[in-house]
Amino acid sequence: MKMKTPGVVLLLLWSGLVVVAAESGGLQDEATAPTQLTCQPDIHTVLREMSALMAEQRVELRYTKTQMDAMETRLTERLAASEKKAEAMETSLRASERTVEEQRAVIRELKEKQEEQAAAVRAIGGSVKLTGSQVEELRREREERKVSFSASLVASGDVITGPFNSATPLVYKHIFTNIGNAYNPNTGVFTAPVRGVYYFNVFVFGNGHESRPSGVSLHKNGEHIVIAYSVQNTVHMAASNGASLLLEVGDVVYLKLWPNAWVRDNYNHHTTFSGHLLFAM
């Protein structure tokens, strides 16, 4: 059955009413009664059709609204999934960009090193062609030239070390930095991985005493270099010292507690030992 629009229904209703009014005004009273009886069922039919039509439209509206709600839900879910996928792709892209930049930096360093060596070879009238193994050697040398460490005497607690009758090697156990792993936290000894100039510094903290000092000495291959030393009749005392040393590959540097002296360290890490490669030679 084809659905009638509300306009058509109203037109039918209005037409019926006009016909009734015309027939009522143009006929005699005796003829009016049969005419009214004849038209009355038509009006009721029209009203029933209107009611049925409105009911159908309500059903269609509810069905349409249900479909629209379901479609909106599907679109929302797809949009959320697309946004998550886009975020994951963006994160992956940023990580890839960082990796590419790091690789470019390594390549630039290698090229600079190659250019330096090529210039040195040309200066003596030769030529240079680096093989894969030579490039790997250059990379290894570059990594070996990154040397720096810093450590404090104790890893935990509040510890007073000393006094001892003779000079005693100190092992600094709490590591802040140990790039190149040239410092051994088990022995307290730094071993030079490359020939170059290194800078070492020492900081000492201790309890004050009228006759007992706080003192630590720096040694290179058994040779006394400098000392950080203080004796004061106060609650606490501190001292520091440092030196730049030219070291050959395998040279060792370490610290000793001065005879009859003491030092103190705790969670604040007052007593420290540090060393850095300034430049290779």
GUZA-144134 format. One record per residue (C-alpha): y, x, z; residue in three letters. Coordinates in nm, 4 decimals. Layout:
BEGIN
<atom north="Y" east="X" up="Z" code="ala"/>
...
REM end
This chain:
BEGIN
<atom north="0.0000" east="0.0000" up="0.0000" code="met"/>
<atom north="0.3345" east="0.1387" up="-0.1025" code="lys"/>
<atom north="0.5764" east="0.1752" up="0.1918" code="met"/>
<atom north="0.8969" east="-0.0302" up="0.1736" code="lys"/>
<atom north="1.2171" east="0.1348" up="0.2838" code="thr"/>
<atom north="1.4334" east="-0.0281" up="0.5548" code="pro"/>
<atom north="1.6990" east="-0.1125" up="0.2892" code="gly"/>
<atom north="1.4540" east="-0.3123" up="0.0797" code="val"/>
<atom north="1.3310" east="-0.4965" up="0.3850" code="val"/>
<atom north="1.6854" east="-0.5919" up="0.4895" code="leu"/>
<atom north="1.7628" east="-0.7065" up="0.1346" code="leu"/>
<atom north="1.4567" east="-0.9299" up="0.1338" code="leu"/>
<atom north="1.5575" east="-1.0690" up="0.4735" code="leu"/>
<atom north="1.9130" east="-1.1366" up="0.3567" code="trp"/>
<atom north="1.7915" east="-1.2990" up="0.0331" code="ser"/>
<atom north="1.5635" east="-1.5293" up="0.2282" code="gly"/>
<atom north="1.8426" east="-1.6346" up="0.4567" code="leu"/>
<atom north="2.0738" east="-1.7052" up="0.1614" code="val"/>
<atom north="1.8104" east="-1.9216" up="-0.0041" code="val"/>
<atom north="1.7612" east="-2.1170" up="0.3156" code="val"/>
<atom north="2.1337" east="-2.1697" up="0.3590" code="ala"/>
<atom north="2.1799" east="-2.2821" up="-0.0044" code="ala"/>
<atom north="1.8977" east="-2.5268" up="0.0070" code="glu"/>
<atom north="2.0156" east="-2.6642" up="0.3399" code="ser"/>
<atom north="2.3698" east="-2.7353" up="0.2072" code="gly"/>
<atom north="2.2810" east="-2.8774" up="-0.1419" code="gly"/>
<atom north="2.0040" east="-3.1293" up="-0.0633" code="leu"/>
<atom north="2.0008" east="-3.4579" up="0.1239" code="gln"/>
<atom north="1.8992" east="-3.4735" up="0.4858" code="asp"/>
<atom north="1.5678" east="-3.6297" up="0.3919" code="glu"/>
<atom north="1.4853" east="-3.3322" up="0.1668" code="ala"/>
<atom north="1.6041" east="-3.0643" up="0.4142" code="thr"/>
<atom north="1.3121" east="-3.0874" up="0.6472" code="ala"/>
<atom north="1.0447" east="-3.0051" up="0.3874" code="pro"/>
<atom north="1.2493" east="-2.7173" up="0.2453" code="thr"/>
<atom north="1.3025" east="-2.5606" up="0.5877" code="gln"/>
<atom north="0.9363" east="-2.5977" up="0.6591" code="leu"/>
<atom north="0.8598" east="-2.4223" up="0.3295" code="thr"/>
<atom north="1.0982" east="-2.1226" up="0.3889" code="cys"/>
<atom north="1.0259" east="-2.0666" up="0.7564" code="gln"/>
<atom north="0.6901" east="-1.8917" up="0.6975" code="pro"/>
<atom north="0.8573" east="-1.6526" up="0.4450" code="asp"/>
<atom north="1.1028" east="-1.5293" up="0.7098" code="ile"/>
<atom north="0.8224" east="-1.4673" up="0.9576" code="his"/>
<atom north="0.6330" east="-1.2745" up="0.6922" code="thr"/>
<atom north="0.9327" east="-1.0551" up="0.6280" code="val"/>
<atom north="0.9753" east="-0.9844" up="0.9978" code="leu"/>
<atom north="0.6072" east="-0.8966" up="1.0315" code="arg"/>
<atom north="0.6360" east="-0.6583" up="0.7385" code="glu"/>
<atom north="0.9396" east="-0.4963" up="0.8986" code="met"/>
<atom north="0.7547" east="-0.4513" up="1.2269" code="ser"/>
<atom north="0.4548" east="-0.3034" up="1.0476" code="ala"/>
<atom north="0.6813" east="-0.0729" up="0.8470" code="leu"/>
<atom north="0.8616" east="0.0501" up="1.1574" code="met"/>
<atom north="0.5285" east="0.1129" up="1.3276" code="ala"/>
<atom north="0.4100" east="0.3167" up="1.0278" code="glu"/>
<atom north="0.7325" east="0.5172" up="1.0292" code="gln"/>
<atom north="0.6950" east="0.5915" up="1.3991" code="arg"/>
<atom north="0.3418" east="0.7182" up="1.3385" code="val"/>
<atom north="0.4611" east="0.9315" up="1.0476" code="glu"/>
<atom north="0.7473" east="1.0717" up="1.2560" code="leu"/>
<atom north="0.5114" east="1.1648" up="1.5399" code="arg"/>
<atom north="0.2722" east="1.3291" up="1.2925" code="tyr"/>
<atom north="0.5570" east="1.5167" up="1.1244" code="thr"/>
<atom north="0.6905" east="1.6366" up="1.4620" code="lys"/>
<atom north="0.3429" east="1.7586" up="1.5616" code="thr"/>
<atom north="0.3126" east="1.9529" up="1.2359" code="gln"/>
<atom north="0.6581" east="2.1052" up="1.2802" code="met"/>
<atom north="0.5801" east="2.2089" up="1.6391" code="asp"/>
<atom north="0.2541" east="2.3728" up="1.5285" code="ala"/>
<atom north="0.4313" east="2.5513" up="1.2427" code="met"/>
<atom north="0.7058" east="2.6747" up="1.4784" code="glu"/>
<atom north="0.4406" east="2.8093" up="1.7189" code="thr"/>
<atom north="0.2622" east="2.9955" up="1.4371" code="arg"/>
<atom north="0.5901" east="3.1405" up="1.3097" code="leu"/>
<atom north="0.6865" east="3.2552" up="1.6612" code="thr"/>
<atom north="0.3487" east="3.4264" up="1.7104" code="glu"/>
<atom north="0.3697" east="3.5979" up="1.3712" code="arg"/>
<atom north="0.7249" east="3.7136" up="1.4428" code="leu"/>
<atom north="0.6223" east="3.8595" up="1.7808" code="ala"/>
<atom north="0.3272" east="4.0407" up="1.6199" code="ala"/>
<atom north="0.5524" east="4.1770" up="1.3451" code="ser"/>
<atom north="0.8046" east="4.3039" up="1.6004" code="glu"/>
<atom north="0.5321" east="4.4836" up="1.7986" code="lys"/>
<atom north="0.3964" east="4.6424" up="1.4820" code="lys"/>
<atom north="0.7466" east="4.7519" up="1.3816" code="ala"/>
<atom north="0.8057" east="4.9095" up="1.7267" code="glu"/>
<atom north="0.4740" east="5.0971" up="1.7055" code="ala"/>
<atom north="0.5591" east="5.2242" up="1.3579" code="met"/>
<atom north="0.9056" east="5.3340" up="1.4752" code="glu"/>
<atom north="0.7556" east="5.5245" up="1.7712" code="thr"/>
<atom north="0.5056" east="5.6965" up="1.5425" code="ser"/>
<atom north="0.7821" east="5.7836" up="1.2986" code="leu"/>
<atom north="0.9960" east="5.9420" up="1.5717" code="arg"/>
<atom north="0.6978" east="6.1497" up="1.6914" code="ala"/>
<atom north="0.6315" east="6.2637" up="1.3345" code="ser"/>
<atom north="0.9964" east="6.3580" up="1.2895" code="glu"/>
<atom north="0.9880" east="6.5710" up="1.6066" code="arg"/>
<atom north="0.6714" east="6.7437" up="1.4889" code="thr"/>
<atom north="0.8272" east="6.8149" up="1.1507" code="val"/>
<atom north="1.1404" east="6.9592" up="1.3150" code="glu"/>
<atom north="0.9306" east="7.1848" up="1.5393" code="glu"/>
<atom north="0.7324" east="7.3092" up="1.2419" code="gln"/>
<atom north="1.0520" east="7.3722" up="1.0481" code="arg"/>
<atom north="1.1873" east="7.5767" up="1.3400" code="ala"/>
<atom north="0.8698" east="7.7911" up="1.3445" code="val"/>
<atom north="0.8899" east="7.8416" up="0.9685" code="ile"/>
<atom north="1.2568" east="7.9428" up="0.9952" code="arg"/>
<atom north="1.1735" east="8.2001" up="1.2623" code="glu"/>
<atom north="0.8915" east="8.3421" up="1.0533" code="leu"/>
<atom north="1.1118" east="8.3627" up="0.7466" code="lys"/>
<atom north="1.3836" east="8.5401" up="0.9452" code="glu"/>
<atom north="1.1272" east="8.7882" up="1.0736" code="lys"/>
<atom north="0.9929" east="8.8449" up="0.7239" code="gln"/>
<atom north="1.3430" east="8.8997" up="0.5908" code="glu"/>
<atom north="1.4152" east="9.1516" up="0.8663" code="glu"/>
<atom north="1.1006" east="9.3481" up="0.7915" code="gln"/>
<atom north="1.1609" east="9.3264" up="0.4164" code="ala"/>
<atom north="1.5105" east="9.4658" up="0.4661" code="ala"/>
<atom north="1.3721" east="9.7490" up="0.6784" code="ala"/>
<atom north="1.1146" east="9.8350" up="0.4127" code="val"/>
<atom north="1.3717" east="9.8231" up="0.1325" code="arg"/>
<atom north="1.5952" east="10.0534" up="0.3339" code="ala"/>
<atom north="1.3304" east="10.3254" up="0.3097" code="ile"/>
<atom north="1.2653" east="10.2584" up="-0.0579" code="gly"/>
<atom north="0.9494" east="10.0478" up="-0.0312" code="gly"/>
<atom north="0.8436" east="9.6884" up="-0.0910" code="ser"/>
<atom north="0.6851" east="9.4243" up="0.1303" code="val"/>
<atom north="0.4207" east="9.1566" up="0.0765" code="lys"/>
<atom north="0.2997" east="8.9860" up="0.3951" code="leu"/>
<atom north="-0.0574" east="8.8574" up="0.4080" code="thr"/>
<atom north="-0.1797" east="8.5643" up="0.6168" code="gly"/>
<atom north="-0.3033" east="8.7962" up="0.8902" code="ser"/>
<atom north="0.0329" east="8.9729" up="0.8998" code="gln"/>
<atom north="0.2122" east="8.6398" up="0.9414" code="val"/>
<atom north="-0.0227" east="8.5541" up="1.2273" code="glu"/>
<atom north="0.0503" east="8.8913" up="1.3859" code="glu"/>
<atom north="0.4225" east="8.8224" up="1.3642" code="leu"/>
<atom north="0.3713" east="8.4872" up="1.5348" code="arg"/>
<atom north="0.1699" east="8.6545" up="1.8121" code="arg"/>
<atom north="0.4398" east="8.9164" up="1.8646" code="glu"/>
<atom north="0.7026" east="8.6453" up="1.8867" code="arg"/>
<atom north="0.5060" east="8.4676" up="2.1592" code="glu"/>
<atom north="0.4493" east="8.7936" up="2.3492" code="glu"/>
<atom north="0.8233" east="8.8504" up="2.3665" code="arg"/>
<atom north="0.8707" east="8.5352" up="2.5726" code="lys"/>
<atom north="0.8305" east="8.6740" up="2.9258" code="val"/>
<atom north="0.9812" east="8.5274" up="3.2420" code="ser"/>
<atom north="0.8532" east="8.4529" up="3.5916" code="phe"/>
<atom north="0.9834" east="8.3429" up="3.9291" code="ser"/>
<atom north="0.7905" east="8.2871" up="4.2544" code="ala"/>
<atom north="0.8419" east="8.2410" up="4.6277" code="ser"/>
<atom north="0.6356" east="8.4048" up="4.9008" code="leu"/>
<atom north="0.4450" east="8.1036" up="5.0417" code="val"/>
<atom north="0.3202" east="7.7858" up="4.8799" code="ala"/>
<atom north="0.3458" east="7.5703" up="5.1947" code="ser"/>
<atom north="0.4207" east="7.5803" up="5.5646" code="gly"/>
<atom north="0.6692" east="7.7984" up="5.7528" code="asp"/>
<atom north="0.5343" east="8.1546" up="5.7573" code="val"/>
<atom north="0.6620" east="8.4800" up="5.9063" code="ile"/>
<atom north="0.5030" east="8.7865" up="5.7437" code="thr"/>
<atom north="0.5018" east="9.1165" up="5.9342" code="gly"/>
<atom north="0.5885" east="9.3405" up="6.0974" code="pro"/>
<atom north="0.3368" east="9.6093" up="5.9935" code="phe"/>
<atom north="0.3375" east="9.9799" up="6.0734" code="asn"/>
<atom north="0.3360" east="10.0820" up="5.7058" code="ser"/>
<atom north="0.4666" east="9.9451" up="5.3774" code="ala"/>
<atom north="0.2506" east="9.6486" up="5.2744" code="thr"/>
<atom north="0.2268" east="9.4857" up="4.9279" code="pro"/>
<atom north="0.3468" east="9.1253" up="4.9151" code="leu"/>
<atom north="0.1849" east="8.8500" up="4.7101" code="val"/>
<atom north="0.4247" east="8.5751" up="4.6054" code="tyr"/>
<atom north="0.2029" east="8.2681" up="4.5684" code="lys"/>
<atom north="0.4317" east="7.9735" up="4.4885" code="his"/>
<atom north="0.5017" east="7.9905" up="4.1121" code="ile"/>
<atom north="0.8172" east="7.8353" up="3.9680" code="phe"/>
<atom north="0.7813" east="7.9843" up="3.6202" code="thr"/>
<atom north="0.5315" east="8.2231" up="3.4619" code="asn"/>
<atom north="0.5959" east="8.2245" up="3.0872" code="ile"/>
<atom north="0.3704" east="8.4783" up="2.9219" code="gly"/>
<atom north="0.1471" east="8.4980" up="3.2359" code="asn"/>
<atom north="0.2562" east="8.8551" up="3.2985" code="ala"/>
<atom north="0.2822" east="8.7959" up="3.6760" code="tyr"/>
<atom north="-0.0455" east="8.7693" up="3.8692" code="asn"/>
<atom north="-0.0126" east="8.5333" up="4.1697" code="pro"/>
<atom north="-0.3397" east="8.6673" up="4.3118" code="asn"/>
<atom north="-0.2232" east="9.0295" up="4.3378" code="thr"/>
<atom north="0.1569" east="8.9972" up="4.3324" code="gly"/>
<atom north="0.1754" east="9.2466" up="4.0424" code="val"/>
<atom north="0.3779" east="9.2064" up="3.7213" code="phe"/>
<atom north="0.2352" east="9.3876" up="3.4148" code="thr"/>
<atom north="0.4601" east="9.4489" up="3.1141" code="ala"/>
<atom north="0.3059" east="9.2934" up="2.7982" code="pro"/>
<atom north="0.5512" east="9.4603" up="2.5560" code="val"/>
<atom north="0.7790" east="9.7615" up="2.5613" code="arg"/>
<atom north="1.1296" east="9.6555" up="2.6560" code="gly"/>
<atom north="1.4026" east="9.6222" up="2.9179" code="val"/>
<atom north="1.3231" east="9.3859" up="3.2035" code="tyr"/>
<atom north="1.5419" east="9.2608" up="3.4851" code="tyr"/>
<atom north="1.3954" east="9.2025" up="3.8350" code="phe"/>
<atom north="1.5633" east="9.0538" up="4.1404" code="asn"/>
<atom north="1.4552" east="9.0094" up="4.5033" code="val"/>
<atom north="1.5821" east="8.7672" up="4.7693" code="phe"/>
<atom north="1.4820" east="8.8133" up="5.1350" code="val"/>
<atom north="1.5166" east="8.5734" up="5.4304" code="phe"/>
<atom north="1.4236" east="8.6439" up="5.7912" code="gly"/>
<atom north="1.4862" east="8.5760" up="6.1580" code="asn"/>
<atom north="1.7657" east="8.7754" up="6.3150" code="gly"/>
<atom north="1.6797" east="9.0485" up="6.5646" code="his"/>
<atom north="1.8757" east="9.3259" up="6.7262" code="glu"/>
<atom north="1.6325" east="9.5973" up="6.6127" code="ser"/>
<atom north="1.3846" east="9.4472" up="6.3669" code="arg"/>
<atom north="1.5015" east="9.4272" up="6.0050" code="pro"/>
<atom north="1.4062" east="9.2082" up="5.7125" code="ser"/>
<atom north="1.3378" east="9.4345" up="5.4165" code="gly"/>
<atom north="1.1454" east="9.4307" up="5.0865" code="val"/>
<atom north="1.1300" east="9.7191" up="4.8361" code="ser"/>
<atom north="1.0789" east="9.7048" up="4.4579" code="leu"/>
<atom north="0.8294" east="9.9492" up="4.3028" code="his"/>
<atom north="0.7440" east="10.0540" up="3.9463" code="lys"/>
<atom north="0.4084" east="10.2275" up="3.8969" code="asn"/>
<atom north="0.4172" east="10.3441" up="4.2588" code="gly"/>
<atom north="0.7812" east="10.4620" up="4.2365" code="glu"/>
<atom north="1.0315" east="10.3167" up="4.4816" code="his"/>
<atom north="1.3238" east="10.1623" up="4.2898" code="ile"/>
<atom north="1.5475" east="9.9492" up="4.5189" code="val"/>
<atom north="1.5327" east="9.7663" up="4.8520" code="ile"/>
<atom north="1.6719" east="9.4374" up="4.9838" code="ala"/>
<atom north="1.7323" east="9.5094" up="5.3524" code="tyr"/>
<atom north="1.9213" east="9.3620" up="5.6463" code="ser"/>
<atom north="1.9180" east="9.3892" up="6.0268" code="val"/>
<atom north="2.1375" east="9.1525" up="6.2277" code="gln"/>
<atom north="2.1371" east="9.0093" up="6.5787" code="asn"/>
<atom north="2.1802" east="8.6511" up="6.4524" code="thr"/>
<atom north="1.9645" east="8.3413" up="6.4157" code="val"/>
<atom north="1.8854" east="8.4156" up="6.0501" code="his"/>
<atom north="1.9656" east="8.6867" up="5.7990" code="met"/>
<atom north="1.9319" east="8.7364" up="5.4242" code="ala"/>
<atom north="1.9514" east="9.0166" up="5.1673" code="ala"/>
<atom north="1.9073" east="9.0618" up="4.7940" code="ser"/>
<atom north="1.8897" east="9.3296" up="4.5259" code="asn"/>
<atom north="1.7881" east="9.3787" up="4.1624" code="gly"/>
<atom north="1.7439" east="9.6289" up="3.8817" code="ala"/>
<atom north="1.6947" east="9.6519" up="3.5032" code="ser"/>
<atom north="1.3965" east="9.8671" up="3.4074" code="leu"/>
<atom north="1.2642" east="10.0063" up="3.0790" code="leu"/>
<atom north="0.8902" east="9.9388" up="3.0846" code="leu"/>
<atom north="0.6133" east="10.0509" up="2.8558" code="glu"/>
<atom north="0.3184" east="9.8255" up="2.7773" code="val"/>
<atom north="0.0974" east="9.8190" up="3.0883" code="gly"/>
<atom north="0.3621" east="9.9334" up="3.3391" code="asp"/>
<atom north="0.3415" east="9.7453" up="3.6697" code="val"/>
<atom north="0.6145" east="9.6209" up="3.9046" code="val"/>
<atom north="0.5558" east="9.4788" up="4.2538" code="tyr"/>
<atom north="0.7116" east="9.4406" up="4.6000" code="leu"/>
<atom north="0.6287" east="9.5853" up="4.9420" code="lys"/>
<atom north="0.7289" east="9.4744" up="5.2900" code="leu"/>
<atom north="0.9288" east="9.7531" up="5.4546" code="trp"/>
<atom north="0.7559" east="9.9214" up="5.7528" code="pro"/>
<atom north="0.8191" east="9.7425" up="6.0861" code="asn"/>
<atom north="1.0128" east="9.4666" up="5.9051" code="ala"/>
<atom north="0.9428" east="9.0976" up="5.8711" code="trp"/>
<atom north="1.0304" east="8.8196" up="5.6267" code="val"/>
<atom north="1.0136" east="8.4430" up="5.6507" code="arg"/>
<atom north="0.9526" east="8.1718" up="5.3913" code="asp"/>
<atom north="0.8906" east="7.7956" up="5.4045" code="asn"/>
<atom north="0.9235" east="7.4814" up="5.1939" code="tyr"/>
<atom north="1.2849" east="7.5773" up="5.1160" code="asn"/>
<atom north="1.1563" east="7.8919" up="4.9361" code="his"/>
<atom north="1.4115" east="8.1456" up="5.0639" code="his"/>
<atom north="1.2126" east="8.4625" up="4.9863" code="thr"/>
<atom north="1.1641" east="8.5027" up="4.6092" code="thr"/>
<atom north="1.0676" east="8.7528" up="4.3389" code="phe"/>
<atom north="1.1717" east="8.7079" up="3.9715" code="ser"/>
<atom north="1.1578" east="8.9039" up="3.6491" code="gly"/>
<atom north="1.2624" east="8.8499" up="3.2860" code="his"/>
<atom north="1.2313" east="9.0373" up="2.9580" code="leu"/>
<atom north="1.5880" east="9.0973" up="2.8371" code="leu"/>
<atom north="1.4915" east="9.2439" up="2.4996" code="phe"/>
<atom north="1.1973" east="9.4257" up="2.3415" code="ala"/>
<atom north="1.2231" east="9.7825" up="2.2108" code="met"/>
REM end
